[in-house]
Amino acid sequence: MFFKTASRINPQTGKLSIYYRLVENGRNSLGGVTQRSIMGVGFMDDVTTKELHRIADCLNERLIGQRVFVEESSKVSHYVDHLYTRLVKEKRVDRVLTERRKASVHDWQKVDMNTVENKDVRELGAEWLCLQTLRRLQIDAYLDGKDWSKRDRDLALAHIACRTVYPASELKTLRYMRENSSICEILNLDPDKITKDQLYRTSHRLYAEKEGLEAHFSRKTNELFDLQDKIILYDLTNTYYEGTMRESKLARRGRSKEKRNDCPLIVLALVVNVEGFIKYSAIYEGNKADCKTLEPMILKLSKASGKRAEETPKPTVVIDAGIATEDNLKTILNAGYDYVCVSRASLKNYKVVEGSASVTVLDNRNRPITLVRVQPDDDTADDEYCLKISSPSKELKEKSMYNQFFARYEEGLALIAKGIGTKGGVKKYDKVNRRIGRLAQKYPSVHNLYDIHVEKNEKEVCKSVIWEKKAQAKSDKENTYGVYFLRSSIKQTDEKSVWKIYNCIREIESANRTLKTDIDLRPIFHKTDDASQAHLHLGLMAYQVVNTIRHQLKNKGITSDWRELVRIMNTQKCVTTTVKNDKGERLSVRNCSKPEIKVAAIYSALKLEIAPFIRKKSVVLKIEPSDSTNSDSQENTS
């Protein structure tokens, strides 16, 4: 439903003005688009174009029974209430929700069951879930405020929702919109008029609003869930390109999290709160060192948070050992934050703080972990809170790893020694040393624990390779199995509190897994930096939708991952059923399937509507044939 205009003389003012009518789109028997005038509205000279679009949207939302989460202006609300009352009172529409009717209304038809057909089956549940979440986060209102047209705004909502449900390229997303999804039908978009280039432009326009959208997401999630952001998590991840990217300024060879040494990388830095919502993000070159990325993000975070009241506790930044350099820790303190991190180096000289006792806690698998406060024997002893962590399960894991390293290193030395005595094997002294060097490079943590002697003759040919493990090598290493240290600038605290704060870093690790697996940020197939950045930003927006949904469901005891939620929600479809009645008319009913038990539980937990519409009905009338026209052809062309 939308407004159609015509120029007329306003009898009240005597001037040429715009007259408005409410019009509805439909299709005739040939599938062509037709328009039906529903009601004359009159002159609305005090309404702007933007307000006019919003009035039409609100009327459509009311007629399909959808909750509206955006606070409207008094003028828009007045026109919506007035026009909706007229539509119902004058019986101009027949799509009022069944549950809102006070009396049951029946529509009895005598039909031929042999003519029943189902067609145009489309996915509904997951898209409708994401679209309602986007509206709850008021992304449509934000884009309206940036002067996006209604079609561009709805296309952006459809693009984000499809990326959330079916993460793929713009070309595949377009196919999904046309052939599988009902998102275009829900938003009154014509899928045949959408092109992949329009989707590309939408991604780039959304990326141009990156800072504003991040601030909007941050503010709205804090308001919706009453979050305080007392703990901030910072970490980096990377994804790889499928291509050479020789002209790129971002794609660089670096240390891949996926061990992909054959592909150029791009780095994504995230600032996340303990609930998993992204506060800020940044994109860096693939060879950017982790420790070099923290300072600009902290400065941005400090600037955005503004001046903090004296009585307000300082937020705590949680980082891992790779980022926790001394310069970065000073940056965090200078910005007015506290920190909790893993020590980059294992403390060798320390003592247990007088009066502190060991505390035992359980990890998420109910395995015991021992915590004890220690004090380093250096100048920083009074500046930090240091906590020694002893984990038996970690000790078992590290011991097994090191034993495996020892065994594989000795197997490599044995192969080198065997080659000396084998015909055709490597015997030259310099080549043998190179093989030993490559083996040391492969196992850097154990090669220093061996004494290796290579015997050669006067012709520089090796006679033997003898190795011996150092006497104290294993015993010294065993003292550090399963032990690591936490550092914190929070002095007035206890062991369990520091441990609990640090374990929040698991949330950002979960965010990275969701981005790479469920939102499918890897690999990147785009060929330009701009397209790559727009691709990553669209994935971050999709993640915000996913985390908003899962955060609410976790509070209701539903802990399924996103792929499982999509599978459950995709059991709800919308389908068109056609049948002929006894009058020769073709009845067509567009229905949303009734939600299954699990789908209904998700809608109930999130307090969302179960469908964008209940039923759309249309009738193709039978036209009596003339003498010169066949009756069947008349029925099809009526």
C-alpha positions in Angstrom: 0.0 0.0 0.0 1.3 3.4 -0.9 0.3 7.0 -1.7 -0.5 8.1 -5.2 -0.7 11.8 -6.0 -2.6 14.1 -8.4 -2.7 17.9 -8.8 -6.0 19.5 -7.9 -7.3 22.8 -6.7 -7.7 22.8 -2.9 -11.1 24.3 -2.2 -10.0 25.6 1.2 -7.1 27.6 -0.1 -8.1 28.0 -3.8 -4.6 27.0 -4.8 -3.2 24.1 -6.8 -2.1 21.5 -4.4 -1.4 17.7 -4.2 -4.3 15.3 -3.6 -3.4 11.9 -2.1 -5.0 8.5 -2.6 -4.1 5.2 -1.0 -3.3 2.6 -3.7 -2.6 -1.2 -3.5 -0.6 -3.2 -6.0 -1.9 -6.5 -7.3 -1.6 -9.0 -10.2 -4.1 -9.9 -12.8 -4.6 -13.4 -14.3 -1.8 -12.9 -16.7 0.6 -12.1 -13.9 0.8 -8.4 -14.8 1.0 -5.8 -12.1 -2.2 -3.8 -11.5 -3.1 -1.0 -9.1 -6.3 -0.7 -7.1 -7.4 2.6 -5.5 -8.4 1.9 -1.9 -9.4 5.3 -0.4 -9.1 9.0 -1.1 -7.1 10.6 1.6 -7.3 14.3 0.6 -4.8 17.2 0.9 -1.9 16.9 3.3 0.1 20.0 2.7 1.9 19.8 6.1 3.5 16.4 5.5 7.0 16.1 4.1 8.0 13.3 1.6 9.9 11.4 4.3 6.9 11.6 6.7 4.6 10.4 3.9 6.7 7.3 3.3 6.7 6.6 7.0 2.9 6.9 7.2 2.6 4.3 4.4 5.0 2.0 6.1 3.2 2.2 9.5 -0.1 1.5 7.8 1.3 -1.6 6.1 2.8 -2.7 9.4 -0.5 -2.3 11.2 -2.5 -4.1 8.6 -0.2 -7.2 8.7 -0.1 -7.1 12.5 3.6 -6.3 12.9 4.9 -4.6 16.0 6.5 -1.2 15.4 9.5 -0.4 17.6 10.3 3.0 16.2 9.0 6.0 18.1 7.1 8.1 15.5 6.5 11.9 15.6 3.1 13.1 16.8 2.2 14.2 13.2 3.0 10.7 11.7 1.1 9.0 14.6 -1.9 11.2 14.1 -2.2 10.4 10.4 -1.6 6.7 10.9 -4.3 6.4 13.6 -6.8 8.5 11.5 -6.2 6.6 8.2 -6.1 3.2 9.9 -9.5 3.9 11.6 -11.0 4.9 8.3 -9.7 1.8 6.5 -11.2 -0.5 9.0 -14.5 1.4 9.5 -15.2 1.8 5.8 -14.2 -1.8 5.2 -11.6 -0.8 2.6 -9.2 -3.7 3.5 -9.7 -7.3 4.5 -6.3 -8.1 6.0 -6.9 -7.4 9.6 -5.4 -10.2 11.7 -7.7 -13.0 12.7 -6.8 -12.8 16.4 -7.8 -9.1 16.4 -11.3 -9.8 15.1 -13.9 -10.1 17.8 -16.1 -12.5 15.9 -15.3 -15.4 13.7 -15.7 -14.7 9.9 -16.1 -17.7 7.6 -15.6 -17.8 3.9 -17.2 -21.0 2.6 -16.3 -22.2 -0.9 -17.2 -25.3 -2.8 -14.0 -26.4 -4.6 -12.6 -29.1 -6.9 -9.9 -30.8 -4.8 -8.3 -32.2 -8.0 -7.3 -28.7 -9.0 -5.3 -27.9 -5.8 -1.8 -26.8 -6.5 1.0 -25.4 -4.3 3.6 -23.1 -5.8 6.0 -20.2 -5.0 7.3 -21.9 -1.8 9.9 -19.6 -0.2 12.0 -19.6 3.0 10.4 -17.4 5.7 11.3 -18.1 9.3 15.0 -17.1 9.4 14.6 -14.0 7.2 11.6 -12.8 9.3 13.5 -13.4 12.5 16.5 -11.3 11.2 14.3 -8.5 9.8 12.4 -8.0 13.0 15.7 -7.9 14.9 17.0 -5.3 12.5 13.9 -3.2 13.1 14.2 -3.7 16.9 17.8 -2.3 16.5 16.3 0.6 14.5 18.6 0.2 11.6 15.8 1.3 9.3 15.4 4.5 11.3 19.1 5.2 11.2 19.2 4.9 7.4 16.2 7.1 7.2 18.0 9.7 9.2 20.9 9.5 6.6 18.4 10.4 3.8 18.3 6.9 2.3 15.3 6.4 0.0 12.7 3.8 1.1 13.8 1.4 -1.6 17.5 1.7 -0.8 16.8 1.3 2.9 14.7 -1.8 2.3 17.3 -3.2 0.0 20.0 -2.7 2.7 17.8 -4.5 5.2 17.2 -7.4 2.8 21.0 -7.6 2.0 21.9 -7.8 5.7 19.2 -10.3 6.5 20.3 -12.6 3.6 23.9 -12.2 4.6 23.0 -13.3 8.1 21.0 -16.4 6.9 22.8 -17.3 3.7 26.3 -15.8 3.7 27.5 -15.7 0.2 28.7 -13.4 -2.6 26.4 -10.7 -4.0 25.7 -12.9 -7.1 24.6 -15.9 -5.0 22.7 -13.6 -2.7 20.8 -12.3 -5.6 19.9 -15.8 -6.7 18.8 -16.6 -3.1 16.6 -13.5 -3.0 14.9 -14.5 -6.3 14.6 -18.2 -6.0 14.6 -19.2 -2.3 13.8 -16.3 0.1 10.7 -14.4 0.9 12.6 -11.3 2.0 11.7 -9.3 -1.1 8.0 -10.2 -0.6 8.1 -9.1 3.0 9.7 -5.8 2.1 7.6 -5.2 -1.0 10.7 -5.3 -3.3 10.6 -6.6 -6.8 13.4 -9.2 -7.0 13.4 -9.0 -10.8 14.5 -5.4 -10.6 17.4 -6.0 -8.2 20.8 -6.6 -9.7 24.1 -7.7 -8.2 25.6 -4.3 -8.9 22.9 -2.7 -6.7 23.9 -5.1 -3.9 27.5 -4.2 -4.4 26.6 -0.5 -4.2 24.5 -1.2 -1.1 27.5 -2.9 0.6 29.8 0.1 -0.2 27.2 2.6 1.1 26.8 0.7 4.3 30.6 0.7 4.7 30.7 4.4 4.2 28.4 4.6 7.3 30.7 2.3 9.3 31.5 4.6 12.3 28.0 5.8 12.6 26.5 2.3 12.4 29.0 0.9 15.0 28.1 3.7 17.4 24.4 3.1 16.7 24.7 -0.7 17.3 26.7 0.0 20.5 24.2 2.5 21.9 21.1 0.4 21.0 22.3 -2.9 22.4 23.3 -1.1 25.6 19.8 0.4 25.8 17.9 -2.8 24.9 19.8 -5.0 27.4 20.9 -2.5 30.0 24.6 -3.1 29.5 27.4 -1.1 31.2 30.5 -2.1 29.3 32.6 -2.5 32.4 34.8 -5.0 30.8 36.2 -4.5 27.2 37.8 -7.4 25.3 40.3 -6.8 22.5 41.7 -9.3 20.0 42.6 -9.8 16.4 41.8 -12.4 13.8 42.6 -12.6 10.1 41.2 -14.1 7.0 42.8 -15.0 3.7 42.3 -14.1 0.0 41.7 -16.5 -2.8 43.9 -14.7 -5.3 47.3 -13.0 -5.6 46.1 -9.4 -4.8 49.3 -7.9 -6.1 47.8 -4.4 -6.4 46.3 -4.5 -2.9 47.5 -2.3 -0.1 45.9 -4.4 2.6 46.6 -8.0 1.4 50.0 -9.0 2.9 51.7 -12.3 3.8 51.8 -12.8 7.5 51.1 -15.2 10.4 47.8 -16.9 9.5 45.4 -18.1 12.3 44.4 -20.8 9.9 48.0 -21.8 9.0 47.4 -20.6 5.4 51.0 -19.7 4.5 50.1 -19.8 0.8 47.6 -17.0 0.7 47.8 -13.2 1.4 46.0 -12.1 4.6 44.0 -9.2 6.0 43.7 -8.5 9.7 40.5 -7.6 11.5 40.7 -6.1 15.0 37.7 -6.1 17.3 36.7 -4.4 20.6 33.9 -6.5 22.2 32.1 -6.3 25.5 31.5 -9.4 27.7 28.1 -10.0 26.0 29.8 -10.4 22.7 28.6 -7.1 21.0 31.1 -5.4 18.8 31.9 -1.9 20.0 34.5 -0.9 17.4 36.4 -2.6 14.6 39.4 -1.9 12.4 40.9 -3.4 9.3 44.7 -3.7 8.9 47.3 -5.1 6.6 47.9 -8.8 6.7 51.4 -8.5 8.1 50.5 -6.0 10.9 51.9 -7.0 14.2 49.3 -7.7 16.9 51.0 -5.4 19.4 51.0 -2.4 17.0 47.2 -2.3 16.7 46.0 -1.6 20.2 46.9 2.1 20.7 44.7 3.6 18.0 41.8 1.4 19.1 42.2 2.5 22.8 42.3 6.1 21.7 39.1 5.7 19.7 37.4 3.9 22.6 38.5 6.6 25.0 37.3 9.4 22.8 33.9 7.8 22.2 33.3 7.0 25.9 33.9 10.6 26.9 34.7 11.9 30.3 34.1 9.4 33.1 32.6 10.4 36.4 35.0 10.1 39.4 32.8 7.6 41.2 32.3 5.4 38.2 34.6 2.3 38.2 37.2 2.3 35.5 36.5 -0.1 32.6 38.9 -3.1 32.4 40.5 -4.0 29.1 41.3 -7.8 28.7 44.0 -8.8 26.2 46.0 -11.8 25.5 49.8 -12.2 25.7 50.6 -11.3 22.1 49.2 -7.8 22.6 50.3 -7.2 26.2 53.6 -5.3 25.6 54.8 -2.9 28.2 54.0 0.1 25.9 50.5 -1.1 25.3 49.9 -1.6 29.0 51.0 2.0 29.6 48.7 3.2 26.9 45.7 1.5 28.6 46.6 3.1 31.9 47.1 6.5 30.4 43.7 6.3 28.7 42.0 5.8 32.1 41.4 2.0 31.9 42.6 -1.0 33.9 43.9 -4.1 32.3 44.0 -7.9 32.8 46.4 -9.9 30.6 48.6 -13.0 30.4 52.3 -12.3 31.1 54.3 -12.5 27.9 57.2 -14.2 29.8 57.0 -16.8 32.5 58.1 -15.4 35.8 61.2 -17.1 37.2 61.9 -15.3 40.4 58.8 -14.7 42.5 57.4 -15.4 45.9 53.9 -16.0 47.3 52.4 -12.9 48.8 52.4 -13.1 52.6 48.9 -13.9 53.9 47.5 -15.2 50.6 46.3 -18.7 50.3 45.8 -21.0 47.3 42.3 -20.9 45.8 40.9 -23.7 43.8 38.3 -23.0 41.1 36.7 -25.2 38.4 36.8 -24.6 34.6 33.9 -25.1 32.3 34.6 -28.8 32.3 34.7 -29.0 36.1 38.5 -29.5 36.1 40.3 -28.0 39.1 42.6 -25.0 38.7 44.8 -23.5 41.5 45.2 -19.7 41.9 47.7 -18.1 44.1 48.9 -14.4 44.3 52.6 -13.9 43.8 55.0 -11.1 43.9 57.9 -10.8 41.3 61.4 -10.0 42.6 61.9 -6.9 40.6 60.9 -3.2 40.4 57.4 -3.8 39.2 56.5 -5.8 42.3 54.3 -3.0 43.8 52.7 -1.9 40.5 50.7 -4.9 39.6 48.5 -7.7 40.9 50.2 -11.0 39.7 48.4 -14.3 39.8 50.0 -17.7 39.3 47.7 -20.2 37.5 48.3 -24.0 37.8 46.2 -26.2 35.7 46.6 -30.0 35.9 44.8 -30.5 32.6 47.0 -27.9 30.9 50.0 -29.6 32.4 49.0 -33.0 31.0 48.5 -31.4 27.6 51.8 -29.5 27.5 53.7 -32.6 28.8 52.2 -34.7 26.0 53.1 -32.0 23.4 56.7 -31.7 24.6 57.1 -35.5 24.7 55.9 -35.6 21.1 58.3 -32.8 20.1 61.2 -34.7 21.7 60.2 -37.9 19.9 59.8 -36.3 16.5 63.1 -34.3 16.9 65.0 -37.5 17.7 63.3 -39.3 14.8 64.6 -36.5 12.5 68.1 -36.9 13.9 67.9 -40.6 13.4 67.0 -40.1 9.7 69.9 -37.8 9.3 72.3 -40.3 10.9 70.8 -43.1 8.7 71.4 -41.1 5.6 75.1 -40.9 6.3 75.4 -44.7 6.2 73.1 -45.3 3.3 74.1 -45.4 -0.3 73.0 -42.2 -2.0 72.2 -40.6 1.3 73.3 -37.1 2.4 77.0 -37.3 3.6 78.5 -33.9 2.9 79.3 -32.1 6.1 77.7 -28.7 5.1 74.5 -30.4 3.8 74.2 -32.5 7.0 74.4 -29.3 9.0 71.8 -27.7 6.9 69.5 -30.6 7.5 70.1 -30.3 11.3 69.3 -26.6 11.0 66.0 -27.2 9.2 65.1 -29.7 11.9 65.9 -27.1 14.6 63.8 -24.5 12.8 60.9 -27.0 12.8 61.2 -27.8 16.6 62.5 -24.6 18.1 61.3 -25.4 21.6 63.4 -28.6 22.0 66.5 -28.3 19.8 68.4 -26.2 22.4 67.9 -29.1 24.9 70.3 -31.4 22.9 74.0 -31.6 22.5 74.7 -32.7 18.9 78.2 -33.8 17.6 78.9 -34.4 13.9 82.1 -36.3 13.1 83.8 -35.8 9.7 86.9 -36.9 7.9 89.5 -34.8 6.0 87.3 -34.9 2.8 84.4 -33.1 4.6 82.4 -36.3 4.6 80.4 -37.1 7.8 81.2 -40.3 9.5 78.5 -40.1 12.2 75.9 -38.0 14.0 75.7 -38.4 17.8 73.2 -36.6 20.0 72.6 -36.5 23.8 69.8 -34.8 25.8 71.1 -32.4 28.4 70.9 -33.6 31.9 68.6 -30.9 33.3 66.6 -30.3 30.2 63.5 -32.3 31.1 63.4 -31.5 34.8 63.7 -27.7 34.2 60.9 -27.9 31.7 58.6 -29.9 33.9 58.5 -27.1 36.4 56.7 -24.9 34.0 54.2 -27.4 32.6 50.6 -26.1 33.1 51.7 -22.9 34.7 51.2 -19.3 33.5 50.8 -15.9 35.1 48.1 -13.2 34.9 48.9 -9.5 35.3 46.4 -6.8 36.4 46.5 -3.1 37.3 43.5 -3.8 39.7 45.2 -4.0 43.1 42.2 -4.1 45.5 40.8 -7.4 44.3 40.9 -11.1 44.9 42.1 -14.2 43.0 38.6 -15.3 41.8 37.7 -11.9 40.5 40.9 -11.6 38.4 40.4 -15.1 37.1 36.7 -14.4 36.2 37.6 -11.2 34.4 40.3 -12.9 32.3 38.0 -15.7 31.3 35.7 -13.2 29.6 38.2 -13.3 26.7 36.5 -16.6 25.7 33.7 -14.4 24.5 35.8 -12.6 21.8 37.2 -16.0 20.8 33.6 -17.1 20.3 32.9 -14.0 18.3 35.8 -14.7 16.0 34.6 -18.3 15.5 31.1 -17.1 14.6 32.4 -14.6 12.1 34.6 -17.1 10.3 32.3 -20.1 10.5 28.6 -18.9 10.6 29.0 -15.6 8.8 31.6 -17.1 6.5 34.2 -14.2 6.4 36.8 -16.6 5.0 38.0 -16.7 2.3 37.7 -13.4 0.5 37.2 -13.5 -3.2 37.0 -9.8 -3.9 39.7 -8.2 -6.0 39.9 -4.7 -4.6 40.5 -3.3 -1.1 37.2 -1.3 -1.1 35.2 -4.4 -1.9 37.1 -6.4 0.7 36.4 -3.8 3.4 32.7 -3.6 2.4 32.5 -7.4 2.6 34.0 -7.6 6.1 31.8 -4.7 7.3 28.6 -6.4 6.0 29.7 -9.6 7.9 30.1 -7.6 11.1 26.6 -6.2 10.8 25.3 -9.7 10.2 27.2 -10.8 13.4 25.5 -8.0 15.4 22.1 -9.4 14.4 23.2 -12.9 15.2 24.5 -11.9 18.6 21.4 -9.9 19.4 19.3 -12.9 18.8 21.5 -15.4 20.6 22.0 -13.1 23.6 18.2 -13.0 24.2 17.8 -16.7 23.6 20.6 -17.6 26.0 18.7 -15.7 28.8 15.7 -18.0 28.0 17.8 -21.2 28.1 18.1 -21.7 24.3 21.8 -22.1 23.6 21.8 -23.5 20.0 24.5 -22.1 17.7 23.5 -19.9 14.7 23.5 -22.6 12.1 21.2 -24.7 14.2 18.9 -21.8 14.7 18.7 -21.1 11.0 17.9 -24.8 10.3 15.1 -24.7 12.9 13.7 -21.4 11.6 13.8 -22.6 7.9 11.0 -25.1 8.7 8.6 -22.1 8.4 7.7 -21.3 4.8 5.3 -19.2 2.9 3.4 -20.9 0.0 0.7 -20.1 -2.5 -2.2 -22.6 -2.8 -4.6 -22.4 -5.8 -7.8 -24.2 -6.4 -10.9 -23.9 -8.6 -14.4 -23.5 -7.1 -17.8 -24.5 -8.4 -18.2 -21.1 -10.2 -15.1 -21.7 -12.3 -13.1 -19.1 -10.4 -9.5 -19.8 -9.5 -8.9 -19.1 -5.8 -5.4 -18.2 -4.8 -4.3 -18.0 -1.1 -0.8 -17.0 0.0 -0.2 -18.4 3.5 2.6 -18.5 6.0 3.0 -21.9 7.5 2.2 -22.4 11.1 5.4 -22.4 13.2 6.7 -25.7 14.5 7.1 -26.1 18.3 10.7 -25.0 18.3 10.1 -22.1 16.0 7.2 -20.9 18.1 9.4 -21.2 21.2 12.0 -18.9 19.6 9.4 -16.3 18.6 8.0 -16.4 22.1 11.4 -16.0 23.8 12.2 -13.0 21.6 8.7 -11.6 21.8 8.4 -11.3 18.1 5.5 -11.7 15.7 5.2 -15.2 14.2 4.6 -14.1 10.6 4.7 -11.0 8.4 1.2 -11.7 7.2 -1.5 -14.3 8.0 -3.2 -14.7 4.6 -3.4 -13.1 1.2 -6.3 -14.1 -0.9 -7.1 -13.3 -4.5 -9.7 -14.5 -7.0 -9.4 -14.8 -10.8 -13.0 -14.4 -12.0 -14.4 -16.5 -14.8 -15.6 -14.4 -17.8 -18.5 -15.8 -19.9 -17.2 -16.8 -23.3 -18.5 -15.0 -26.4 -19.4 -16.8 -29.6 -15.9 -16.2 -31.2 -13.8 -17.0 -28.1 -13.0 -20.3 -26.4 -14.2 -20.4 -22.8 -10.8 -21.8 -21.5 -8.8 -19.0 -23.0 -11.3 -16.5 -21.6 -10.8 -17.8 -18.1 -7.0 -17.5 -18.4 -7.1 -14.0 -19.7 -9.8 -12.5 -17.5 
